[in-house]
Amino acid sequence: MPAFLSAPPFRHAHDREIFRLAVPTFFALVSEPLFLLSDTAIVGTLGTAPLGGLGVAGQVLMTLANLCIFLAYGTTSAVARRFGAGEAAAGLRSGIDGLWLALIIGAAILALGYPAAPWLVDALGASPEVAPHALTYLRISLLSTPALLIIMAGTGVLRGLQDATTPLAVAVGTNLANIGLAALLVLALDWGIAGSAWATVAAQSAGAAVYVAVVLRAARRRGVSPAPSTEGLRAAVGAGAALFVRTVSLRVVLIVCTAVAARLGDPEIAAHQVATQIWSLLVFAMDAVAIAGQAIIGRYLGASDAAGARAATRRMVEWGVLAGLLFMLLVFAVRPWAPLLFTDDPQVHRLLLGALVVVALMQPLSGVVMVLDGILMGAGDQRYLAWASFWTMVVFLPCAAAVRYGFSGDSDPGLVALWCAFAVWMAARGVTLGLRARGDAWLVVGSARP
């Protein structure tokens, strides 16, 4: 048995609970990009302009969703800690307050986003042909924002209660309904891109209704009021604000990477897009373990079992390393043929082959970073995560600037250098998260983190 493993794969005492949560979570995560591909294919039958409109509006909607992901993560941590302490009713109280916060934020986004939609579409550079389609899709889809955020918070509630199966069922059901409705409204009834947007509104509203029904039924069984509490909302806002800073810092890094690649040249941005999608796909599997870590660590700390939290942390880090090593070998194995799936441009091929070397070598480190991020999130260590994310972003920006001004568009090493800068950022995250995990400051036990 290798020295760095505490037990062979699938033989550790914590493996069962890790995979009971991680496997359904992985398939729930994967269902979303598969749905987006199907929706894109349906709208693509309408022509280039509607497809471009979907792309522009989709970027706005995805950014809003990513910035509000704290509704899922913060709720998971709060509910899991209460659940571990044997206070399921208090956990549901936290979950209900999370749902109310999601509704409030969703209504605010709708109220602000609807009149701002033309400006948002114009800011993304939509052409006169694309802009009307983007505006139509964005304004209709914004109606589903409260439902989308309720789904996020509801997912967090159930994962905090150690239930990853129901979120999987809701995710798959919602996405299948969305695809079916989009096909009906766009292809059969000829509603155009508006049909795809209304399908999204209907499907996400149904998914939100399922989560609300499940949570309210559990609340009734335990005598928990469905009304919001001022204290609970304040706690949810506090945790959410820190996680919002964390998410913004991560998004800045990804956006700067794209901006630098675009300035290196058209072949560079094309190769960067493909490399980024490959990296993102691999992150899904690691993120599943991280999300499982949120629920597991919150439960152990809520039960005042610091030793159990330590043991589970080590095992999940081991799985992060193992997954990273596997993905590293996989990327190297498919690297010679991967460019052929996306483009026939020989320059893009060459650039992508270089970038994929860095993507492959990053995988073990990425596995550790993703897992530790989820573990500290589950411990309720959101304030540290916010500051750590901010400072690692600060470390990354000079590296990105050096690539931007140190390489010309005709310099092939430019894209590799950009991915090396990204690797520096990932290493900085590994250092900050690893040092925190080695200490005891995050091991705060009890039903509520001070």
Secondary structure as GFF3:
##gff-version 3
##sequence-region A 1 450
A	DSSP	alpha_helix	15	44	.	.	.	ID=ss1
A	DSSP	alpha_helix	48	67	.	.	.	ID=ss2
A	DSSP	alpha_helix	70	84	.	.	.	ID=ss3
A	DSSP	alpha_helix	88	123	.	.	.	ID=ss4
A	DSSP	alpha_helix	131	142	.	.	.	ID=ss5
A	DSSP	alpha_helix	145	160	.	.	.	ID=ss6
A	DSSP	alpha_helix	165	182	.	.	.	ID=ss7
A	DSSP	pi_helix	183	188	.	.	.	ID=ss8
A	DSSP	alpha_helix	193	221	.	.	.	ID=ss9
A	DSSP	alpha_helix	230	264	.	.	.	ID=ss10
A	DSSP	alpha_helix	266	302	.	.	.	ID=ss11
A	DSSP	alpha_helix	306	334	.	.	.	ID=ss12
A	DSSP	three_ten_helix	338	341	.	.	.	ID=ss13
A	DSSP	alpha_helix	346	378	.	.	.	ID=ss14
A	DSSP	alpha_helix	382	406	.	.	.	ID=ss15
A	DSSP	alpha_helix	413	438	.	.	.	ID=ss16
###
